[in-house]
């Protein structure tokens, strides 16, 4: 039995499951892997929806918390690595940096994945300020205290075609079997995917970033890949840790980019046997690093499929100012 199936069986039988009665009454769609439930206009796996409901009720943000928000497989690992390296650069040198031995997913928790189902938030509460916390939650489902406290949010999005292909590969690793890419593509186009619809997730953060640019930094994966040093400086300033003139002269921003590059991180996490323990979820470290390329979708879906998704996304984003 795959890890995901064992996890699902254990969760459904746990006496500490939260929101089970409510979830069972929600609209549901079967997928090739497991059911998705529609909650407040977004689709979720049961195990993550239970955690989101817990966080809605119990999470207490601090005013200096920094939230890293992403759709799954849209640069989460890279954003975690960059944020950790930037904010901790005075604590480590490049030769003995934790990112050379620890996975970025291990140094910054994803709260809607790693919160225990008994609601114990001790591991988050013990983090020193400023806490950097990651999430895949839509903006509208973030715990209210994040807005009340005025926490800074960094959001990164990605071309939907590459996002779909990256997610499809990751789910193949996670569930131990390769799902039909055509079935997955059609569901993606319907908006039926974990934390989807994809475009609505992006739009919520985009619109808020236009109104509150001092609170939400909206980044695009493709632009960051094109000019990484430029955007590392932008990110550092937003995180409240701008590079000094002396650091820039010494090439510190470039060193952060090298440390957090796909080559460095994937090389440090290439083992096929080492895993990342994220709450009750166990994933091979190597599964988080596939290619890290822009435009890889052309190797997996047809041009016709690409045009279809482009047309759907263009229609969904019409008038928002957000383009891919």
N, C-alpha and C positions, 0 to 999 in steps of 0.2 A: 504494500500500500504506500502511495506517495506521501511525502511530508505534508502536503496541503490537505490531502484527504484525512490523514490522521488528525491534523489540527482541527479540521472542520468537525469531525466526529466528537473530539474531546470538548470543543466549545459548545456544541449543541446539547451535550449532556451535563455540562457543568452547572452546579447549583448556584454559582456566582454569576451566571450570565445575566446581563442587564438588558432591558428593553425587549425581551423575547416575545412577550405577548403583543406589544405594539408592532414589532417587526413582522410578525406572522400575519398581521392584518394589512400590511402595505402592498401596493401593486408589485408584482414579481414577474421577472422574465427568466426563463431557463437559458443557459448558455452552454457551450461545449464543456466548460470546466465546472461551473457551479451556478446556482441562482444569484441574480442580482435583485436588490430591492430598491424601489423608488422612494426616497425620503427628501421632502422639501425640494423637489425638482431635480435631484441628482441620484444617480444609481450607485449602489454600494454592495460589496460582499458583506454578508452578515457579520463576520468577525470584526470588520472595521467599523461597521455601523454601530455595533454595540459600544465600541470604544469612543466613537464620536459622541454618542448620546451621554456617555459618562463624562466626557470632557465638557460638554455643554453645561452639565449640572455642577461639576466640581472644580474645574480648573480655575485657579486664581493667578492672573497675570501680574507681573511687576512692571512698574513704569519704564524700567530700562531693559526689559526683555526685547530680544530681536527675533522675529519670526521669519524663517525661510520657507516660502510657500511655492509649491510646484505641482503640476500634473505629474503623475508617475512617469518615469523614464523620459524626462525632459531636461536633464542637467542637474538633478538633485545631488548626486554624488559630487560632481564638480563644484557646485555652489557651496556645499558643506565644506569641502576641502579648502576652497579659497577663503571662506569666511573664518574658518578655524585658523588658517595660516596667517591671515591678516591681523586678527585680533590677538593672537598669541606670539607674534613675531619677536617680541622682546624677551620671551621665555626660552626660546630654543634656537640653536643654529642649524643650518641646513644639513650638517653631518649626522646629527642625532635627533632629528625631528620625529615626533610621534607618527606622522603620516607615512614615514618610511617603514613602520612596523605595524601600524594599526589602520584599519579600514576607515574611511571618512564616515561611514554609517555608524561606526562605533564611538566616534568622538563627539558627534552631535546627534541627539536622539530625535526620531520622528515620533511625535507624541501620539498620533492616532494609530500608530502601529505598535508602540512599545508599552503603552500604559497597561498594567495588569487588569484583568477583568474584575478583580476585587476592589478596584478603584484606588489602590495605594499609589499615591503620587510622590512618595518619599524620595525616589531617585531623582525626580525633577526638582523638588523643593530644596535638595541638598546642593544643587549646582550653584557655584559662585556667580555673583553678578559681574557683568551683564550676562544673563543666560541666553544662549543661542539655541533655539528650538525649531525643528523642522516640522512641516505638516504637508499633507496632500489635500487638506480640507478646502472646499470652496470658501470664498470670503464670507458668504452669507451664513455659513455654519460654524465659523470660528467662535469660540467662547466669548461671550459679551464683554468679559473683563479685558480682553485684548484691545477692544475699541475704547472702552472707558479709560484705560490706563494710557492710551495713546501710543501703544507699542509700535516701533518701526517694523515694517514688513518689506522683505525683498522677494519679488516674484520673478521667476524665469519661465518663459514659454519657448516653444519650439515649433518649427514647421509641422503641421499636423501629419503630413505624409511620413516624415521621419519619426515622429512621435508614435504613430501607429506601428511601424515596422519594429522599432526598438521595444515597444511593449509586447508585441507578438513574440519576439525572440525571448524576452524575459519570462513570459508566461510559459513558454516551452520548457525553460529551465526549471521554473518553479513547480509546475505540475508534472514534470517528468515525461511529458508526451507533447508532440508537436500538433497543435490545433490546426484545423483547416484555415488557411490564410484567407480564403474567399469568404467563409462564414464570418470570421473575425472582422474582415474589412466591411462587410455589409452592416454588421452590428455597430461598428465604429461610425459609419455614415449615418446610422439612425440615432446616434448619440447614446447607445446602450453599451456602456463600458464602465468599469469601476471608476468612480469619481467623475463620470461624464454626465451630460454631454461635454465633450472636450472644449468646444467653442464657448459654451456658457461659463465654464470654469475660468477661461482666459478673460472673457469679457468682464466678469465681476471685478477682477483685480485691475484690469485696464481702466475701466471707468472710474474706479476709486482713485487710481494713481493720477488721473487727469485732474481730479478735484483736489486731492491732497498729496501733491508731489513731495512734500516734506516728510510725509509719513510712509508712503509706498514707493519703492524704487522698482520700476517695471523694466526687466531686461529681456533681451531676445538672444537665444542660444547662438544663432547664426552670426549675429553682430559681435558677440563676445569671442567667438572662434576666429573671426576676421581680425579683430584688434584687441587681443587679450590684455595687453599691458594698459591700454587706455581704460578698459572697463574695470580692471583691478583697482585702478586709482579712483574711479567713480564709486566703486563698491566700498573701498576703504573710507572715503569721505562720508558716505552715507552711514556707515557703521560707527562713525565717531572716532575713527582711528586713521586719519589721513597721513600719508607719507610726508615726512619732512623734506626740505630741500636737500639736506645731507643724505637722507636715505635714497632719494631719487638719483643723486649724483653717484651713489655707491651701487646703484643697480638693484636695490631691494625689490621694487615692483617686478622686475624681470625675474628675480630669483623666486618670488612667490609663484609666478606663472610656471616656471620650470618645475618647481616642487609639486605643483598641482596639475601638471600636464598628464594627458592620457598615458603617455609612455612611462612616466615615473610611477603613477598610481597603479596602473595595470601590472607593471613589473613587480611591484611590492605585494600585489594581491592576485598573483597568477595561479596559486595552488588550486588544484581541482578537488582537494579534500578539505581544506580549511573553510570554515563557515562563519557567517555573521549571525549571532543570536540576537533577534530583535523581538523582545517580548516572547510570545509563544511561536514566533515565526523564525524558521531557520533557513538561510539561503547561502549557497556557495559564494564565497567572496568573488570568484572569477565571473559570476553571473552578472555582476554590476558593470563589467567592462567588456564590451563587445568590439566596437570599432571607433566610436567617438567621432564619426565623420558627418559632414553636412551633405545631404543629397544621396545617401545610401539607399533610399527608397527605390531608386531606379533598378536596383539589383533584385528586387523582391516582388514588386507589383508592376503591372503594365502601365504604359503611358495613359491609356484610356481610364484606368482606375485612378491614376493621379489627377487627371483632368476632372473626373467626377467629384473627387474629394475637394479639389480646389474650388469648383463651382459651388458646392454646398457651403464651404467655409466662407467664401466671398459673400454669399447671400446672407448667412447668419451674422456676419460682421458688418454688413452694410450700414453706413452712416456713423459708425463708431469711431472711425479714425484709425482703428487697428488693422494692419495688413500684414500678411506673411509673404 
